[in-house]
Amino acid sequence: MQNQIISSAKILGQTIKAFRERKGLTQKELADLVGVKQSTVSNIETASGDVRLSTLFRLISALEADMTFSERKKHSNQDAW
């Protein structure tokens, strides 16, 4: 999967969903791997609430993904925090 610029909770949720689907996992299967409820995965994917950082990092790990930071290029982004 190509690198994705994450500038909002909505984009983060969409990216997690894309990684999950690419791995062939249901929300329930990912939730079971991470030790959370299916509704927690759904809430993250739809940006419907807050998430603990520890849960986010467990999801990223279960999806065998990495999160990186870089300097933001100057551009307007209407979906930014």
LINCOR-V574924 format. One record per pair of residues at least 24 apart in sequence whose ideal C-beta (glycine too) atoms are under 8 Angstrom apart, sorted by the first residue. I is the first residue (numbers start at 1). J is the second residue. Records with the same first field share a line. If there is no record, write none. Layout:
BEGIN
I->J / J
END
This chain:
BEGIN
7->77 / 79 / 80 / 81
8->47 / 79 / 80 / 81
9->47 / 81
10->47 / 79
11->79
12->44 / 47
13->44 / 45 / 46 / 47
14->45
16->44 / 45 / 59 / 60 / 63
17->45
19->63 / 65
20->45 / 63
23->63 / 64
30->59 / 62 / 63
33->62
34->58 / 59 / 62
END
